[in-house]
């Protein structure tokens, strides 16, 4: 099998051969492992940089996020990750990519918030085709109102949104399940 990844898999977009970098699979794998802090584990005090370099760590289950960080950071414990999140506030747990919980570095939070604004949730979505654009705008408005100056759990946010929108019990259950 040809060892040149660039030549085999990616178009060169009209670049001359002298401009195309040829890399072996081993070189690509080495670079990726290095960039993901899997070739050499980082020092404990670099946890925020590691999370930033990864563009966040999925954190639907916090202990799994801690395990992903542990694989990349020497000597870190689950308690260290929780301290970075709740005591030092160097990490933030938030919904961002794909609408799933992630740990991101606090210094990167504004970048992710700005990116989410660009992909606002007021467009029709394949996950919720029964909700039209106008209803989605009402829901987003209710979410903004509910969170204005407050910090709510996802469950409490769902309760607040359905209350603000005056939804029936059956609709409320549907939205509560989606939000919560």
QUIZI-V596834 format. One record per helix or strand. SS is the DSSP state (H for helix, E for strand). FROM is the first residue (numbers start at 0). TO is the last residue. If there is no record, write none. Layout:
SS:FROM:TO, SS:FROM:TO
This chain:
H:4:8, H:16:18, H:24:34, E:41:41, H:43:52, E:56:57, H:61:69, E:72:72, H:77:85, E:90:94, H:96:98, E:100:104, H:105:117, H:125:127, H:132:146, H:153:163, H:168:178
